Amino acid sequence: MKLRTIENLDLRGKFVLLRDDFNVQIVDGNITDSFRIEQSMPTINALKSSGARIAICAHLGRPKGTRNMDFSLAPVAEYMKIPLISDCLDKTFMANMKDGDVVLLENVRFYPGEESNDPDFAKKLSDGFDIFVNDAFAVSHRAHASTVGVAEILPSYAGKLLASEIEHLSAVMENPKRPLLSIVAGSKVSTKIGVLKALARLSDKLIIGGALGTTFNYAMGGKVGNSLYEADQKDTALEILEYAKKNNCEVLLPLDKGVAKEFTPTATRTNKDFTEIEDDDVIIDAGEMTTKRDTDAIKEAATVIWNGTVGMAEWQPTWSYGSFAIARTIAEQTRAGKLESIVGGGDTVAALTACGVKDDITYVSTGGGAFLEFIEGRTLPGIAILEDK
């Protein structure tokens, strides 16, 4: 896949509408994870150095097309030390911009026309700009006005982050070093059928964990207690296992689980295999045998793709055991030069950060849904429109 990029563009004095993904976690007005902002800085700095006049377009949360100030990007503007334009359709600021200036437009999702990709809204958003640059991989699976609509109006290009995402993910999908191990966890089989099948075709081994793994254990006749799982996905789980077998992919399901009698961070943990789980047990984490088996599999791999924590990793330290062991083992093997590692998904990246190993991973994607859809082989509309055909 070849994209049009910002390299070698003459941007001095040009007004650039830059789509970034600043959908970051904010607690009490403070940004608690700046990863996506920091990953966007190489493109912003490159545009500044080239003399462009930059207005960043972004969203935060799901205000559902209304001006809900709980979702204001003001904390992001403050963090970045740049002006916030209170309305993303306001153009008056442009008259005072100089080469290299940067402003942040208020949440584009304050307008219903953003998510519906309304042509009139896209036209208003793009008015006055010379060039559109998309650097928001994490929302490029959405055909919204700020990812597709404006790209149909303005000359459009991929930023450095988006181009890097596509380059790294394409490389691992097209020609991975083997053996390739994929680790997929999360809550619902129903949302990951496509990616599970795609990884079963691609991988030598596939670990299925978390509540996802619980559903597969249920399908195989295991006890699941009072836990999160999808009973109606039993046939789907069995179908995926058969599909993996036909594609010579070995599937590793949970052997045991960390369980409690209540679903709380402070609940007392007990490790049980699936024959011991009682009706009132709640599965919250991967068990010790499962974690040992999974980390051994990582040590045998040459490439690892990981999406989804295998337990409530944010409930440290009791329920982060399985996820943190995976994170640390991937990091150790990558540091030692024995592994190429690709990790994506908000909770998964948060686990890397909590372990202090994010910088040891070969490539950490900013995408969650986009990461999975790209791996699945779907067309991402915000990417497709940037292809240099």
Disulfide bonds with the S-S distance in Angstrom:
none
